[in-house]
Structure formats: C-alpha cells, structure tokens
Amino acid sequence: MKQYVFGADIGGTTVKLGCFTVEGELLDKWEITTRKEEDGRFILPDVAESIQAKIAERSLDRETIAGVGIGVPGPVKDDGTVTGCVNLGWGEVNVETEAEKLLGLPVKVGNDANMASLGEMWQGGGKGFQSIVMVTLGTGVGGGIIINGKMVSGTNGAGGEIGHICVDDSETETCGCGNKGCLEQYCSATGIVRMAGKELENTDAPSSLREIPGVSARDVFDAAKQGDALALSLVEKHGKILGRALAGIACVCDPEAFVIGGGVSRAGDILLSTLAKYYRQHAFHACKNTVFTLASLGNDAGIYGCAAAILTK
C-alpha cells in the first residue's frame, strides 16, 4: 500500500523538496542548492541523492512510496521531456526518464507553474475544485491550467503561459519574451510599478506615492486602500486589464475557479473585488459566476503540486 510521496520543485537558486503522506500531510520539507555549473548536469543526481537520504533518514519502506513529482522552470511535454530550461542550463532532455533511472521510483515532471496550480487545487486555495486556472502575479505573470484534475501542458509544454497574451497592440516597450503588449507588462508586480511610474511622470495628480522612493506594487495597493486617487486609478486599470484577459481565458477552458497567487495577491480583497468586477463585465454569460479565490500555500505550492502530480499520474 502506497503511503508516501515526494515533491521536488527545481528553481534557479534552490531546489525545494517535500515528503508527504498520500492524503496530503506535509511531513518534512527542506532545500538544497541548485548546482547549475556544467550545463546543470549535477541537478538531477543531487535531487535523487537528497531524496534517497531522506528515505533512509525516515526509514521508509520503498514499497510504500508512490513516487516523486518534479517541477521545472520551463516547458514540459506530456512524456516528461523538457524542451529547454535556460535558468538551469538544460537543453532538451527527458527529465522523467533520467530521474526514474536515478531514483528507481515512478517520476512525473511538469512545469513549475502548472505544478503550483495542482498544489493549490490539492491542498490550497483551489481545494474542492476539479478545474481551475492559477494566476501568479509576481515578477511576471504565470499561469497553470488544471481541467478535470489534469494539467494542460499543450503540444509544446507552453499551456498556461497566460502572461504573454497580448492585451495592448499599441505598446512600444518590449516584454521579456520579445513581444510587445503582454499581460505581464501591466499586471505583474513589475508591470504595476511600470504603470505607476508613467502616471507619476505624465500627470501632476497629487498622490502619496510621490513621497515614496522606489514605489512598489504593494505601495500602490496600500495607497489605494487609503483612498489615494491616483493609486485607485492604477488598481482599476490593473483590474480591468486582468479581468478582461481572464474573461477570454474562461471562454477557452471554463474553469470552476481562478486562484490568484504571487506577491501581488497579498493585496487581498481590493485586488479580487476589482478584478472580479471587470471579469464579470466581459465574461461570456455561461462563465460569469466563476469563483475567485486567493492561493494559500505560498512558496510551498510547488512541492505540494509535484507530490499531487504523482497521485494523478
């Protein structure tokens, strides 16, 4: 009988690891350094060695371990092939096959954002739903799509790259992806700061933001909560752009819920209520009642999702 499952969320600096019961209880979590030298050839052996050590430390019977889920910062095909992870130094490699050889256990590999989405659906803000879209508002805008309990990774592993939906074809500045007018240029933490900078530069509107050196996205939402008119207009603009984009996404995959995570999500109700208002204005009639909820697992969402991926493999 399978009792345990492991998750490994590989990032550019550290690998977060977790040991769980199959019911979803986190028993142990730890980190190791991501060794990217020599095209990242040490990363998977290091992960395997760390998990094997934890199995020994906890005296686990290998027959009771369901497997290991692995999240990576790049596109992943359904067969576990990573088509390239620039942040890790990897080219095209079948991580699933390589990791199974090292671990001697079943392995499931997925994009880190998709894995985080699965984690939130399993034990976080999306618990109780079977179809969600996770929206991560951080340095960029990430996404993960889970339909009927299964990750949607797409042909090239790019399913859920919602941050690169074009929302403004008049944009002159270039997104990190090389295109212009991407959702993340406006709705990420970086995008909010960019919009705030333009407003402060191009208008004489009074605002408490003018007194803050190096305005952050949090500053904008905090000022809006205090009734600052310029900050409120930025929150409205943010909500309108994101709400319209999510209304379009709902027409494609019709989720039960949008789970909003990332640093910007800490703004809480003012973010959700503004976003939901514009979403409902633009959503197709059958999708207007989609639920909006906040992610709750924070930085652990990835390891939870990696573990959950094995249980749904």
C-alpha positions in Angstrom: 0.0 0.0 0.0 1.4 3.4 -1.0 1.7 5.8 1.9 4.2 8.4 0.9 5.1 10.7 -2.0 7.9 13.2 -2.6 7.9 16.6 -4.4 10.9 18.4 -5.8 10.4 22.0 -7.1 13.6 22.9 -9.0 14.4 26.7 -9.1 17.3 28.6 -10.4 18.8 29.0 -6.9 17.5 26.2 -4.8 15.5 23.0 -5.1 12.6 22.8 -2.6 11.8 19.3 -1.5 8.9 17.8 0.5 7.9 14.4 1.9 4.1 13.9 2.1 1.5 11.3 3.0 -0.7 10.4 0.1 -3.5 12.2 2.0 -1.6 15.5 1.6 0.0 16.0 5.0 3.4 17.6 4.7 5.8 15.5 6.9 9.1 17.2 6.1 10.5 19.9 3.8 14.0 21.0 3.0 16.1 22.7 0.4 19.3 22.0 -1.5 21.4 24.3 -3.7 20.7 24.2 -7.4 24.1 23.4 -9.0 23.9 24.9 -12.5 27.5 24.5 -13.5 28.4 22.3 -16.4 25.0 22.8 -18.1 23.2 21.7 -14.9 24.3 18.1 -15.1 24.5 17.8 -11.3 20.9 18.9 -10.6 19.0 15.6 -11.0 21.7 13.5 -9.3 21.7 15.9 -6.4 17.9 15.8 -6.1 17.9 12.0 -6.2 20.7 11.7 -3.6 18.8 14.1 -1.3 15.6 12.1 -1.6 17.4 8.8 -1.1 19.0 10.3 2.0 15.6 11.3 3.4 14.1 7.9 2.7 16.9 6.4 4.7 16.7 9.0 7.5 12.9 8.3 7.9 13.4 4.5 7.5 10.7 4.4 4.8 10.0 1.2 3.0 10.4 1.9 -0.7 7.4 -0.2 -1.5 5.2 2.4 0.4 6.5 5.3 -1.8 4.2 6.3 -4.7 6.9 8.2 -6.4 8.5 11.6 -6.9 7.0 14.6 -8.7 9.4 17.2 -10.2 8.7 20.8 -11.2 11.0 22.6 -13.6 11.1 26.3 -14.7 10.4 25.7 -18.4 8.1 24.0 -20.9 7.5 20.2 -20.3 5.8 17.8 -22.8 3.4 15.1 -21.6 6.2 12.5 -21.8 8.4 14.3 -19.4 10.7 15.9 -22.0 11.9 19.4 -21.1 12.3 21.4 -24.2 14.8 23.7 -22.6 15.4 25.4 -19.2 17.6 28.4 -19.7 17.7 29.1 -16.0 19.1 25.6 -15.3 21.4 25.3 -18.3 19.4 22.4 -19.8 18.7 21.8 -23.4 16.2 19.2 -24.5 16.2 16.3 -22.1 13.6 13.8 -20.9 13.8 14.5 -17.2 11.2 11.9 -16.3 13.3 9.1 -17.8 16.6 10.4 -16.3 15.1 10.8 -12.8 13.5 7.4 -12.8 16.9 5.8 -13.6 18.5 7.7 -10.7 15.7 7.2 -8.1 14.3 3.7 -9.0 10.8 5.2 -8.4 8.0 6.5 -10.6 8.5 10.1 -11.6 6.2 12.7 -13.0 7.6 16.0 -14.4 5.8 19.2 -15.1 6.2 23.0 -15.5 6.7 24.6 -12.1 3.7 27.0 -12.5 1.4 24.1 -13.5 2.7 22.1 -10.5 1.9 25.0 -8.2 -1.6 25.1 -9.6 -2.0 21.4 -8.9 -0.8 22.0 -5.4 -3.3 24.8 -4.8 -6.1 22.6 -6.1 -5.0 19.6 -3.9 -4.5 21.4 -0.6 -4.7 25.1 -1.1 -6.9 27.9 -2.4 -8.4 25.7 -5.1 -9.3 22.8 -2.8 -12.7 21.3 -3.6 -12.5 22.2 -7.3 -11.5 19.9 -10.2 -11.0 22.6 -12.8 -9.0 25.8 -12.0 -6.8 28.4 -13.6 -4.0 29.5 -11.3 -2.8 33.1 -11.9 0.5 34.0 -10.3 1.2 37.7 -10.1 4.8 38.1 -9.2 7.8 39.5 -11.1 6.0 38.2 -14.2 2.5 36.7 -14.7 2.4 33.0 -14.6 -0.4 30.6 -15.1 -1.4 27.0 -14.7 -4.5 25.3 -16.1 -6.0 22.2 -14.5 -9.1 20.7 -16.2 -10.9 17.7 -14.6 -7.8 17.2 -12.3 -5.3 17.1 -15.2 -2.6 19.6 -16.1 -3.0 21.2 -19.5 0.6 21.5 -20.8 -0.1 21.7 -24.5 1.8 20.4 -27.6 5.0 22.4 -26.7 4.6 22.5 -23.0 3.6 26.1 -23.1 0.0 25.7 -21.9 -0.7 28.2 -19.1 1.7 30.9 -20.4 -1.1 33.5 -19.8 1.4 36.3 -19.0 2.1 36.5 -22.7 -1.4 37.1 -24.0 -1.3 40.3 -25.9 -3.6 42.9 -24.3 -2.4 46.1 -25.9 -1.1 46.1 -29.5 -0.2 49.8 -29.2 2.6 49.1 -26.7 6.0 50.3 -27.7 8.1 48.7 -25.0 9.2 45.1 -25.3 8.3 42.3 -22.9 11.0 39.9 -21.7 9.6 37.3 -24.1 10.4 39.6 -27.1 6.8 40.6 -27.9 5.0 43.8 -27.0 1.8 44.4 -25.1 1.9 41.2 -23.0 -0.4 40.9 -20.0 2.6 40.7 -17.6 3.8 44.2 -18.8 0.8 45.6 -16.9 -0.4 43.1 -14.3 2.8 41.7 -12.7 4.4 43.5 -9.8 6.9 44.8 -12.3 4.1 45.9 -14.6 2.2 47.8 -11.8 5.4 49.7 -10.9 5.9 50.5 -14.6 2.4 51.9 -14.9 2.8 53.8 -11.7 6.0 55.4 -12.9 4.3 56.6 -16.1 1.3 58.0 -14.2 3.6 59.9 -11.8 5.7 61.2 -14.6 3.0 62.2 -17.0 0.4 63.7 -14.6 0.5 66.4 -11.8 -2.1 64.5 -9.9 -1.4 64.6 -6.1 -0.5 61.3 -4.6 1.2 59.9 -1.5 3.1 57.7 -4.0 5.2 60.8 -4.9 6.7 60.7 -1.5 7.9 57.1 -1.7 11.3 56.5 -3.3 11.2 53.3 -5.4 7.5 52.7 -5.5 6.5 49.0 -5.2 3.3 47.2 -6.2 2.5 46.9 -2.6 2.8 50.7 -2.1 0.3 51.2 -4.9 -2.3 48.9 -3.3 -1.7 50.2 0.2 -2.2 53.8 -1.1 -5.4 52.7 -2.8 -6.7 51.2 0.4 -6.1 54.7 2.0 -8.2 56.3 -0.7 -5.3 57.8 -2.8 -7.0 58.7 -6.1 -4.0 58.0 -8.4 -3.4 54.7 -6.7 -7.1 53.8 -7.0 -7.0 54.6 -10.8 -4.0 52.2 -11.1 -5.8 49.5 -9.3 -8.8 49.9 -11.5 -6.6 49.8 -14.6 -4.9 46.7 -13.4 -8.2 45.0 -12.6 -9.7 45.9 -16.0 -6.8 44.6 -18.0 -6.5 41.4 -15.9 -10.3 40.9 -15.7 -10.7 41.1 -19.5 -7.8 38.7 -20.1 -9.3 36.2 -17.7 -12.7 36.5 -19.3 -11.1 35.5 -22.6 -9.3 32.5 -20.9 -12.7 31.4 -19.4 -14.1 31.2 -22.9 -11.4 28.7 -23.7 -11.3 26.4 -20.7 -14.3 27.4 -18.5 -12.7 26.8 -15.0 -14.7 26.5 -11.8 -12.3 28.9 -10.2 -9.5 31.3 -10.7 -6.9 31.0 -7.9 -4.8 34.2 -7.6 -1.3 33.9 -6.1 2.1 35.5 -6.2 3.3 38.5 -4.2 0.6 40.9 -5.6 -2.1 38.6 -4.3 -1.3 39.8 -0.8 -3.2 42.9 -1.6 -6.3 40.8 -0.9 -9.9 41.9 -1.3 -9.2 45.1 -3.2 -7.4 43.1 -5.8 -10.0 40.4 -6.1 -13.1 42.6 -6.0 -11.7 44.9 -8.7 -10.6 42.0 -10.9 -13.9 40.2 -10.4 -15.9 43.3 -11.3 -14.3 43.7 -14.7 -14.2 39.9 -15.3 -18.0 39.7 -14.9 -18.5 42.7 -17.3 -16.6 40.9 -20.0 -17.2 37.2 -19.4 -19.4 35.0 -21.6 -22.8 34.6 -19.9 -22.1 30.9 -19.0 -18.9 31.8 -17.3 -19.9 34.9 -15.3 -20.2 33.1 -11.9 -16.7 31.7 -11.9 -15.2 31.8 -8.4 -12.2 34.0 -7.5 -10.1 32.8 -4.6 -6.6 33.5 -3.1 -3.8 31.0 -3.2 -2.9 29.8 0.3 0.2 27.6 0.1 2.8 30.4 -0.7 6.2 29.1 -1.7 5.2 25.5 -0.8 2.6 25.3 -3.6 5.2 23.8 -6.0 6.2 20.9 -3.7 2.5 20.1 -3.0 1.7 20.1 -6.7 4.7 17.9 -7.5 3.5 15.4 -4.9 -0.1 15.6 -6.2 1.1 15.0 -9.8 2.3 11.5 -8.9 -1.0 10.6 -7.4 -2.8 11.6 -10.6 -0.2 10.2 -13.0 
